[in-house]
Structure formats: structure tokens, C-alpha cells
Amino acid sequence: DVQLQASGGGLVRPGGSLRLSCATSGFNFDVYHIAWFRQAPGKEREGIAIIKLSDGYIYYAESMKGRVTVSSDHAKKTVYLQMNNLTPEDTAVYSCAATENSPYGMGFFTELWEFHYWGQGTLVTVSS
């Protein structure tokens, strides 16, 4: 079975940092793309970043660009999202999703890509 599990969320103060993990199993990790999304209460889901695991290329969406870093550990089949300088506006459920490929460029991952596998999200709350 394909599984993705996001973890690492929690309560953090404004200006703080968190590192989220997306642990995966059940598919060929090395040839997939994994993306991070978030959805705040009452808002549409928005993309944060996507990584092409075959070569490590990463595209960052404007939503959190400059404050997040994506990395991967192929031995652990896990992708990470390091988030810094968090604000209350970053409060959301953060999820990871995987797909093998898309006919569209990575810059369109939010609008046009179809992700075959989704993990349960992890809640990040930024509050003082």
C-alpha cells in the first residue's frame, strides 16, 4: 500500500520554526515528485513547494518562498519541509502529496498537476 504521512506540526510562536516530515512507503520514491501543500481554515489549498526526487530539483511557490526549504532523505524515503519565521497567517493543515510525473512543468504543480497519493495532514498553529 502507498502511504504518505506528514508529521511535525504543532504550536509555535510567531517568528519560530518547524520542520515537517513526509514519510513515505509503497512506491518507488526515487522517481517520484513530492509536493507540500497547506490549507488554512476557510481558504483554498495552496502549494508550497515540489521536489523532483530523481535529481533533487525543487520549485518553490510564492506562498512561502524564502522562508521554507525542502530536503529529502532517500534512505528514509522521507521529504522534509523546514519552515522559518512563521507568522499567524501560516496557521494551516500541511499535507504532502506524491505523483510520478506530469506533462506540465513543475511551476504549475498547484494548478495543473494531479497528485495520485495524499497523506493526512499535520496541523501547524502559529500563535503567541
N, C-alpha and C positions, 0 to 999 in steps of 0.2 A: 504494500500500500504506500502511496505517496503521502508524505506528511511534511508539513511545514509548521513550525511552532515558534512564534515570536515571544520573546520574554525580555525582562529587564526594565519594564515600566515601573512607575511608582510616583511618589510625591517628591517633587524637587522645588527648591526655592528659585525665584527669578534670578537669572544670572548663572544658575547651576548647569551641570552637565549630566548626561546619562548615556550609557551605551546599551543599545538594544541588540539582541541576538536573534537570528532566524536560523534555527536548527532544522536540517532537512534530512529526509531519507526516502528511499524508494524510487529514485530516478538518477540518471547519470549527471551528477552535479556539475562535472567539468565542462559540459557542453550547453548548459542552460543559461538563461538570463534570470536574475532575481531582482525584483524591484521592491522598494519601500513606498508605502502609501500611508496617508493618515486621514482620519475623518473626525472633525470636531462636531460637537453637538449642534444640530440644526444646519450643518453645512455639507456641501458636497465633498466627496472624497477627492483628495488631490495627491498627485505624485510627488515624491521627494527625490528619488534617485533610482538608477538602474545600473546593474553591473553585468557585463558580459563575462561569464566565468572562464571562457576558453582563453581569453587573452587579458582579462583584468580591466578592460576599458570601462570607464564609468561616466555616465552622464548625470549631471545634477540639474534638477528642475529649479526654477527660480524661487519656489516656495520657501526653501530653507538654505539656498545656496550660500556658501561662505561660512555657514555655521554647522555643517554636517560633513562627515567623512564616512565613506563606505569602504569596508575592507572584507576580505574573505579568508577563510582557513579551509583549504581543500581537504586536509586530513580529517578535519572535524565536520566537513560538509556544512559549514556554518557561515553565514554572512552577518556582518555587524554594521550597525549604524551608530556612529559616535555623534552625539548632539551636544553642542555647546551654547553658552549664552542664551539659555532658554527664557522665554517670556510667557506670561499667562496665555497669550494667543497661541502658544504651541500646545496647549492642552487638547488632547485628542486621543483616539484609539489608533495606534500604529500597527500596521499589518505588513506582512511580506507576501509576495506572490511570485510564482515561477512559470516560465514558459520557455520552450526550446528556441523558438525563433519567431520572426515576424517579417513580412515583406516591407515594413516601414522602418525608417531609421529610428535609432534609439531616442532621438529628440522628440519623437511622437509617442513615447511609451504610455503617457497618460491618456491621450485622446484616442489612439488608434490600435494599440496593441491589445491582443486577447490573452489573458493570463489563464492558463489551464488549471493551475493549482494555487490555492489560497490557504494561508494559515489563519488561525484565530489570532486576533489582535491582542495587543498589550496596551493597557491604559497608562498614559502619561499625564500627570496633573502637575501643572506649574502654578504654585501659589505660595504666598508668604504666610 
